[in-house]
């Protein structure tokens, strides 16, 4: 049993990991794997983010975690299964706190864990693995179709959050999962891992609603692997945080797999948002479509890096990526970096990107019909996001995102161009 007298040690060192394990025990990640992950975190370099030939003002290489408290409340056993309907429970659907998942659901957990993600390739994924203190395991058995969405919510409480969310769908299963990261101004750092494993013909809608506190640094690593004929529609709404780094990769590993990716982010004030997506076509007749809409206001900074990778075996692949960014003040900056890597013949691949401001013609048209300039700017900006928001596969969340975007736009009475 984990000890209860351990004193919380600040920082992300071996000493603090010793204290963490004494207090909470191993959970679903064994002690040696945690220590190995911490060693990798300490050894691996930080990936440098470049904007226009210069580094960002917010630099992960200078991130100081010496004062963070990694002892988020993980000890209490509060089953998440209470959120399931009687029909879902009867069908064998599992939703469990990640720390309890290996013990409570060993076979299903071990069949999925590590299938899509190798934390050895990423510094901050290794850190999240070492200090994992939140997260969920969701397993939907073969042939089960869930009508109600499932929610995996991070619970900031002032301590640093290190989460692992593992989602597995069996053959022919269908589900919708919403990952929520709520605002908490006292939480300095969130390190998040999401791993998605889809068996043949499984269909998953996975939606990320990220509205972390205004002082939070958040680094997330998400990976998915798709079986034959599987379908993943994943949406990212990156609207919170001070410095946000969101990295996603989906691998269509078998014939006929399909990936749909939609990204919405809006950087304001001095916020920095850095989003990367990669769709890997590793098998024949796989398809992907990526749509990105972003905006910057004030001195908000953003970058989107989107890569389509078509491997030699992926004949008949069909991939498209579209990225559009809107600058709402002269101090804002967004970089768009689309990329293609093609190693197969007989494929279709397309990418395109635009970065620009609201045109005077659009404003003149609105003003000529009696709409005030500020209202016209707000209306045009909201309309700009709508093609992406409309693709989030849950009506309730779509309405929430529209309200959050309107609040961000409305927080600045005038779009100062300075």
C-alpha positions as CSV (number, residue, x, y, z in Angstrom):
1,X,0.0,0.0,0.0
2,X,1.3,3.5,-0.7
3,X,2.5,5.5,2.2
4,X,0.7,8.4,3.7
5,X,3.5,10.3,5.5
6,X,5.5,11.3,2.5
7,X,6.1,15.0,2.2
8,X,5.3,16.6,-1.1
9,X,8.6,17.5,-2.8
10,X,8.4,20.2,-5.4
11,X,9.8,20.0,-8.9
12,X,10.2,17.0,-11.3
13,X,13.2,15.2,-10.0
14,X,14.0,11.7,-8.8
15,X,13.5,12.9,-5.3
16,X,10.0,14.1,-6.1
17,X,9.2,10.9,-8.0
18,X,10.4,8.9,-5.0
19,X,8.0,10.8,-2.8
20,X,5.2,10.5,-5.4
21,X,5.5,6.7,-5.5
22,X,5.7,6.5,-1.7
23,X,2.5,8.4,-1.4
24,X,0.4,7.0,-4.3
25,X,2.1,3.8,-5.4
26,X,2.7,2.7,-9.0
27,X,-0.8,2.8,-10.3
28,X,-1.0,1.6,-13.9
29,X,2.6,2.5,-14.7
30,X,5.3,0.5,-12.9
31,X,8.0,2.3,-10.9
32,X,10.8,1.3,-13.3
33,X,8.9,2.7,-16.3
34,X,8.4,5.9,-14.5
35,X,12.0,6.3,-13.5
36,X,13.1,5.4,-17.1
37,X,10.7,8.1,-18.4
38,X,12.1,10.7,-16.0
39,X,15.6,9.9,-17.2
40,X,14.5,10.4,-20.8
41,X,12.9,13.7,-20.0
42,X,16.2,14.9,-18.4
43,X,18.2,13.7,-21.4
44,X,16.1,14.6,-24.4
45,X,16.4,18.0,-26.0
46,X,13.5,20.4,-26.3
47,X,12.2,20.7,-29.8
48,X,12.8,24.3,-30.8
49,X,9.9,26.3,-32.2
50,X,10.9,28.9,-34.8
51,X,8.7,31.8,-35.8
52,X,9.9,33.7,-38.8
53,X,13.5,32.9,-38.2
54,X,13.3,33.8,-34.5
55,X,12.3,31.8,-31.4
56,X,9.1,32.6,-29.6
57,X,9.1,34.8,-26.5
58,X,7.7,31.7,-24.6
59,X,10.4,29.1,-24.9
60,X,9.9,25.5,-23.6
61,X,13.7,25.2,-23.3
62,X,13.5,27.9,-20.5
63,X,10.5,26.3,-18.8
64,X,11.1,26.2,-15.0
65,X,9.3,23.3,-13.3
66,X,11.4,23.4,-10.1
67,X,8.5,24.8,-8.1
68,X,5.6,22.8,-9.5
69,X,3.7,20.5,-7.2
70,X,3.2,17.1,-9.0
71,X,1.0,15.7,-6.2
72,X,-2.5,16.3,-7.7
73,X,-5.2,14.4,-5.8
74,X,-5.0,10.9,-7.1
75,X,-5.4,8.7,-4.1
76,X,-9.2,8.6,-3.8
77,X,-10.9,5.8,-5.7
78,X,-14.0,7.3,-7.3
79,X,-15.2,5.0,-10.1
80,X,-16.0,6.9,-13.3
81,X,-18.4,4.1,-14.3
82,X,-21.2,6.0,-12.6
83,X,-21.3,8.1,-15.7
84,X,-22.3,5.1,-17.9
85,X,-25.9,4.3,-18.7
86,X,-27.3,0.9,-17.6
87,X,-27.2,-0.2,-21.3
88,X,-23.5,0.8,-21.6
89,X,-22.7,-1.1,-18.4
90,X,-24.6,-4.1,-19.6
91,X,-22.6,-4.0,-22.9
92,X,-19.3,-4.2,-21.0
93,X,-18.2,-0.6,-21.6
94,X,-15.4,0.5,-19.3
95,X,-14.5,4.0,-18.1
96,X,-12.0,3.9,-15.3
97,X,-9.5,6.2,-13.7
98,X,-6.2,5.5,-15.5
99,X,-4.3,4.9,-12.2
100,X,-6.7,2.0,-11.4
101,X,-7.1,0.6,-15.0
102,X,-4.4,-2.0,-15.1
103,X,-5.5,-3.5,-11.8
104,X,-9.2,-3.4,-12.5
105,X,-9.1,-4.3,-16.3
106,X,-5.8,-5.8,-16.9
107,X,-6.5,-7.7,-20.1
108,X,-8.2,-4.9,-22.0
109,X,-5.7,-2.3,-20.7
110,X,-2.6,-4.2,-21.7
111,X,-4.0,-5.0,-25.1
112,X,-4.2,-1.3,-25.9
113,X,-1.5,0.4,-23.8
114,X,1.5,1.4,-25.9
115,X,-0.1,0.4,-29.2
116,X,-0.2,3.9,-30.7
117,X,2.3,5.9,-28.6
118,X,6.0,5.5,-27.9
119,X,6.9,8.1,-25.2
120,X,10.6,7.5,-25.9
121,X,10.4,9.9,-28.9
122,X,9.2,12.9,-26.9
123,X,10.6,14.8,-24.0
124,X,7.3,16.0,-22.5
125,X,5.4,12.8,-23.1
126,X,8.1,11.1,-21.1
127,X,7.6,13.6,-18.3
128,X,3.8,13.0,-18.3
129,X,4.4,9.3,-18.2
130,X,6.8,9.6,-15.2
131,X,4.5,11.6,-13.1
132,X,1.1,10.5,-14.4
133,X,-1.5,11.5,-11.8
134,X,-4.7,11.9,-13.7
135,X,-6.4,10.5,-16.8
136,X,-8.9,7.8,-17.8
137,X,-9.1,4.4,-19.6
138,X,-12.1,3.9,-21.9
139,X,-12.8,0.6,-23.5
140,X,-15.7,-0.1,-25.8
141,X,-16.0,-3.9,-26.7
142,X,-16.4,-5.2,-30.2
143,X,-19.8,-4.5,-31.8
144,X,-21.0,-2.1,-29.2
145,X,-22.5,1.3,-30.3
146,X,-22.7,4.0,-27.7
147,X,-25.3,6.7,-28.2
148,X,-24.3,8.8,-25.2
149,X,-20.9,10.7,-25.3
150,X,-18.3,9.8,-22.7
151,X,-16.3,12.5,-21.0
152,X,-12.7,12.4,-19.8
153,X,-12.1,15.5,-17.7
154,X,-8.8,16.7,-16.3
155,X,-9.2,18.2,-12.8
156,X,-6.8,21.0,-12.1
157,X,-6.5,21.8,-8.4
158,X,-3.4,24.0,-8.3
159,X,-0.9,21.2,-8.6
160,X,0.7,20.3,-11.9
161,X,-1.4,17.8,-13.9
162,X,0.2,14.9,-15.7
163,X,-2.5,12.9,-17.5
164,X,-2.8,9.8,-19.6
165,X,-6.0,9.0,-21.5
166,X,-6.2,5.7,-23.2
167,X,-9.2,4.9,-25.5
168,X,-9.7,1.5,-27.2
169,X,-12.5,0.5,-29.4
170,X,-13.1,-3.1,-30.4
171,X,-14.0,-4.4,-33.9
172,X,-17.0,-2.6,-35.2
173,X,-17.5,-0.5,-32.1
174,X,-18.8,3.1,-32.2
175,X,-18.4,5.9,-29.6
176,X,-18.0,9.6,-29.0
177,X,-15.5,10.8,-26.4
178,X,-15.0,14.4,-25.1
179,X,-11.7,15.3,-23.5
180,X,-12.1,18.5,-21.3
181,X,-9.3,20.5,-19.8
182,X,-10.9,23.1,-17.6
183,X,-9.7,26.5,-16.5
184,X,-7.7,26.9,-13.3
185,X,-5.5,29.9,-12.9
186,X,-3.5,28.3,-10.1
187,X,-2.4,25.3,-12.2
188,X,1.1,26.1,-13.7
189,X,1.6,23.1,-15.9
190,X,-0.4,20.4,-17.7
191,X,1.3,17.6,-19.5
192,X,-1.2,15.4,-21.3
193,X,-1.0,12.1,-23.2
194,X,-3.8,10.7,-25.2
195,X,-3.6,7.3,-26.9
196,X,-6.3,6.0,-29.3
197,X,-6.4,2.4,-30.6
198,X,-9.2,1.5,-33.1
199,X,-9.7,-2.0,-34.2
200,X,-11.1,-2.9,-37.7
201,X,-14.2,-1.0,-38.6
202,X,-14.4,0.9,-35.3
203,X,-15.7,4.5,-35.5
204,X,-14.7,7.1,-33.0
205,X,-15.5,10.8,-32.6
206,X,-12.9,12.3,-30.3
207,X,-13.3,16.0,-29.3
208,X,-10.8,18.1,-27.3
209,X,-12.2,21.1,-25.4
210,X,-9.1,22.9,-24.0
211,X,-9.8,26.0,-21.9
212,X,-6.9,25.9,-19.4
213,X,-6.2,28.9,-17.2
214,X,-4.6,32.1,-18.4
215,X,-1.3,31.3,-16.7
216,X,-1.0,27.6,-17.6
217,X,1.6,26.0,-19.8
218,X,0.1,23.0,-21.6
219,X,2.0,20.4,-23.6
220,X,-0.1,17.6,-25.1
221,X,0.9,14.5,-27.1
222,X,-1.8,12.5,-28.8
223,X,-1.4,9.5,-31.0
224,X,-3.9,7.2,-32.8
225,X,-3.6,4.0,-34.7
226,X,-6.4,2.8,-37.0
227,X,-7.2,-0.7,-38.2
228,X,-8.8,-1.8,-41.5
229,X,-11.9,0.3,-42.3
230,X,-11.7,2.2,-39.0
231,X,-12.7,5.8,-38.9
232,X,-11.5,8.6,-36.5
233,X,-13.0,12.1,-36.5
234,X,-10.9,14.2,-34.1
235,X,-11.5,17.8,-33.2
236,X,-9.2,20.2,-31.3
237,X,-10.5,23.4,-29.7
238,X,-7.3,25.0,-28.2
239,X,-8.8,28.1,-26.6
240,X,-7.1,28.4,-23.2
241,X,-3.7,28.5,-21.7
242,X,-0.7,30.9,-21.8
243,X,1.6,28.7,-23.8
244,X,0.0,25.7,-25.6
245,X,1.8,23.0,-27.5
246,X,-0.5,20.4,-29.1
247,X,1.0,17.5,-31.1
248,X,-1.1,14.9,-32.8
249,X,-0.4,12.0,-35.1
250,X,-2.8,9.4,-36.6
251,X,-1.5,6.3,-38.4
252,X,-3.9,4.6,-40.8
253,X,-2.2,1.2,-40.4
254,X,-4.6,-1.0,-42.5
255,X,-6.6,-0.9,-45.7
256,X,-9.4,1.6,-45.9
257,X,-8.8,3.5,-42.7
258,X,-10.1,7.1,-42.6
259,X,-9.0,10.1,-40.5
260,X,-10.8,13.4,-40.2
261,X,-9.0,16.2,-38.3
262,X,-10.4,19.6,-37.4
263,X,-8.5,22.3,-35.4
264,X,-9.7,25.6,-34.0
265,X,-7.3,27.9,-32.0
266,X,-7.5,31.6,-31.1
267,X,-4.5,33.3,-29.5
268,X,-5.1,36.5,-27.7
269,X,-3.1,38.8,-25.4
270,X,0.4,37.3,-25.2
271,X,-0.9,33.8,-25.7
272,X,1.2,31.4,-27.7
273,X,-0.4,28.4,-29.4
274,X,1.6,25.8,-31.4
275,X,-0.3,23.0,-33.0
276,X,1.1,20.1,-35.0
277,X,-0.9,17.4,-36.8
278,X,0.4,14.6,-38.9
279,X,-1.7,12.0,-40.8
280,X,0.3,8.9,-41.8
281,X,-1.0,6.8,-44.6
282,X,0.7,3.4,-44.1
283,X,-1.7,1.2,-46.0
284,X,-3.7,1.2,-49.3
285,X,-6.9,3.1,-49.9
286,X,-6.6,5.2,-46.8
287,X,-8.1,8.7,-46.6
288,X,-7.6,11.8,-44.5
289,X,-8.9,15.3,-44.4
290,X,-7.6,18.1,-42.2
291,X,-9.3,21.5,-41.7
292,X,-7.7,24.2,-39.6
293,X,-9.1,27.6,-38.7
294,X,-7.1,29.9,-36.4
295,X,-7.0,33.6,-35.4
296,X,-4.8,36.0,-33.5
297,X,-5.6,39.2,-31.7
298,X,-3.6,41.6,-29.5
299,X,-0.1,40.2,-29.5
300,X,-1.2,36.6,-29.7
301,X,1.2,34.2,-31.5
302,X,0.4,31.0,-33.3
303,X,1.8,28.3,-35.5
304,X,0.3,25.4,-37.3
305,X,2.4,22.7,-38.8
306,X,0.5,20.1,-40.8
307,X,2.1,17.1,-42.4
308,X,0.6,14.5,-44.7
309,X,2.9,11.4,-44.9
310,X,2.1,8.7,-47.5
311,X,4.3,5.7,-47.2
312,X,5.3,3.4,-50.0
313,X,2.6,0.8,-49.3
314,X,-0.2,3.3,-49.3
315,X,-1.3,3.1,-53.0
316,X,-4.7,4.7,-53.6
317,X,-4.3,7.1,-50.6
318,X,-6.4,10.3,-50.7
319,X,-5.3,13.1,-48.4
320,X,-6.2,16.8,-48.1
321,X,-5.2,19.6,-45.8
322,X,-6.6,23.1,-45.6
323,X,-5.3,25.8,-43.1
324,X,-6.7,29.3,-42.9
325,X,-5.6,31.9,-40.4
326,X,-7.2,35.3,-39.6
327,X,-5.2,38.2,-38.1
328,X,-7.4,40.6,-36.1
329,X,-4.7,43.0,-35.0
330,X,-1.4,44.2,-36.3
331,X,0.5,42.8,-33.3
332,X,-0.8,39.2,-33.9
333,X,1.2,36.7,-35.8
334,X,0.4,33.2,-37.1
335,X,2.7,30.9,-39.1
336,X,1.3,28.2,-41.4
337,X,3.5,25.4,-42.4
338,X,1.8,22.7,-44.5
339,X,3.9,19.8,-45.7
340,X,3.7,16.6,-47.9
341,X,5.8,13.5,-47.8
342,X,4.9,11.1,-50.6
343,X,6.6,7.8,-51.3
344,X,3.9,6.0,-53.3
345,X,2.4,6.3,-56.7
346,X,-1.2,6.5,-57.7
347,X,-2.2,8.8,-54.8
348,X,-4.1,12.0,-54.4
349,X,-2.7,14.7,-52.0
350,X,-3.5,18.4,-51.6
351,X,-2.6,21.1,-49.1
352,X,-3.3,24.8,-49.0
353,X,-2.9,27.7,-46.6
354,X,-3.9,31.3,-46.2
355,X,-3.0,34.0,-43.6
356,X,-4.7,37.4,-43.8
357,X,-6.8,40.0,-42.2
358,X,-10.5,40.9,-42.6
359,X,-10.8,42.7,-45.9
360,X,-12.0,46.2,-46.2
361,X,-14.4,45.0,-48.9
362,X,-16.1,42.7,-46.4
363,X,-16.3,45.5,-43.8
364,X,-17.7,48.0,-46.4
365,X,-20.4,45.5,-47.5
366,X,-21.5,45.1,-43.9
367,X,-21.4,48.8,-43.0
368,X,-23.3,49.7,-46.2
369,X,-26.2,47.6,-44.7
370,X,-26.2,49.5,-41.4
371,X,-23.9,47.2,-39.4
372,X,-21.4,49.0,-37.1
373,X,-17.8,48.3,-37.9
374,X,-17.0,46.6,-34.6
375,X,-20.1,44.4,-34.9
376,X,-19.2,43.6,-38.5
377,X,-15.7,42.5,-37.5
378,X,-17.1,40.3,-34.8
379,X,-19.7,38.8,-37.2
380,X,-17.1,38.1,-39.9
381,X,-14.6,36.6,-37.4
382,X,-17.2,34.2,-36.0
383,X,-18.3,33.3,-39.5
384,X,-14.7,32.5,-40.4
385,X,-14.5,29.8,-37.7
386,X,-17.9,28.3,-38.5
387,X,-16.7,25.8,-41.2
388,X,-14.4,24.2,-38.6
389,X,-16.8,24.5,-35.6
390,X,-19.6,22.8,-37.6
391,X,-17.4,19.7,-37.9
392,X,-17.3,19.1,-34.2
393,X,-19.5,16.1,-33.9
394,X,-21.5,17.1,-30.8
395,X,-24.2,19.8,-30.9
396,X,-23.8,20.8,-27.3
397,X,-20.0,21.3,-27.7
398,X,-20.5,23.3,-30.9
399,X,-22.7,25.8,-29.1
400,X,-20.1,26.0,-26.3
401,X,-17.3,26.7,-28.7
402,X,-19.3,29.4,-30.5
403,X,-19.9,31.1,-27.2
404,X,-16.2,30.8,-26.2
405,X,-15.1,32.3,-29.5
406,X,-17.5,35.1,-29.2
407,X,-16.3,35.9,-25.7
408,X,-12.7,36.0,-26.9
409,X,-13.6,38.3,-29.7
410,X,-15.8,40.5,-27.4
411,X,-13.1,40.7,-24.7
412,X,-11.5,43.3,-27.0
413,X,-13.9,46.2,-27.6
414,X,-12.0,47.3,-30.7
415,X,-9.6,45.4,-32.9
416,X,-6.6,47.6,-32.2
417,X,-4.2,47.6,-35.1
418,X,-0.9,48.8,-33.6
